Amino acid sequence: MKSFKAFTLVEFAIILVVIGLLIGIGASLIGVLTKRTKYTESKEDVRRAIEALKGYGIRFGYLPQARPADQYNPSISDPAFNTVGVKGFDSQNKALFYIVAPELTNNSTDLCNLNETSLSITDKGETKNNIAFMVTSSSINFNIQTNLVIYLQGQNGIDDFPYDFDRKEEYDDIVEYVSLFELQRQRCSYGVGGACSMLGVNLDNNINSYRKNEGICSSGNFVTLYQSDYLETYISANCHNLCGNFTYSYLINYDLNKNCKIRIIKQANICIPFDD
């Protein structure tokens, strides 16, 4: 019959210490993994809000108004998020902060008609102009620290947002923003480089002929230009009496309403482009 050796009190105590250490290490890892999961979930919440707001702007040509910053409430979502169909909270059920350029909240002005916005931010020391909107999550520390300046993660002593907790601490906000141009590129039929892939040019009735890319002389009141094209306009038929030379890259600057259409009119003996 086999005999079994019993643990001594010392051995039993060592086993208990080892088990305690393993439990402690496991608990600390669970805490780290939980924070990482919450951070990832909050990033997704911000991303969903950004995409929903972009989709709204691209579809309608303007953005929903943001509630004033001084009315921020961590337990109540900004109504703008409900308008675009997202919850407006991060993974810790803290309300997201939404800020938008005021020029983009006018539902009687299409964003394609704008050349700039008044919203500028600083992203890690670099100034970014013509911002359309920005969304911020307080992340793990449950304290929104971002107003118009985005800092490096982990930077100490930061709290620029006075309408949440007044608590300068390590910066960990999750922030994403969208520029005016990004919205215009998707709504306004822009191609590479922020311009139309082709430009329709309407000619004044007093412009009686034109030549494109030094080719044959043509008559008519409409010509299509591509990015490499060169246009000559003439007052008389048969390409006599030059009225003006125009390149695509020059004319596109006059397309203020971003509809890819320009009109050239005759004034005295010169031709002048206008938005159409």
Buried (B, 14 or more C-beta within 10 A) or exposed (E): EEEEEEEEEEEEEEEEEEEEEEEEEEEEEEEEEEEEEBBEEBBEBBEBBBBBBBEBBBEEBBBBBBBEBEEBEBEEBBEBBEBBEBBBBBBBEBBBBBBBBEBBBBEEEBBBBBEEBEBEBEBEEEEBEBBBBBBBBBBBBBBBBBBBBBBEEEEEEBBBBEBBBEEEBBBBBBBBBBBBBBBBBEBBEBEEEEBBEBBBBBBBEEBBBBBBEEEEBEEEEEBEBEBEBBBBBBBEEEBEEBBBEBEBBEBBEBBBEBBBBBBBBBEEEEBBBEEB
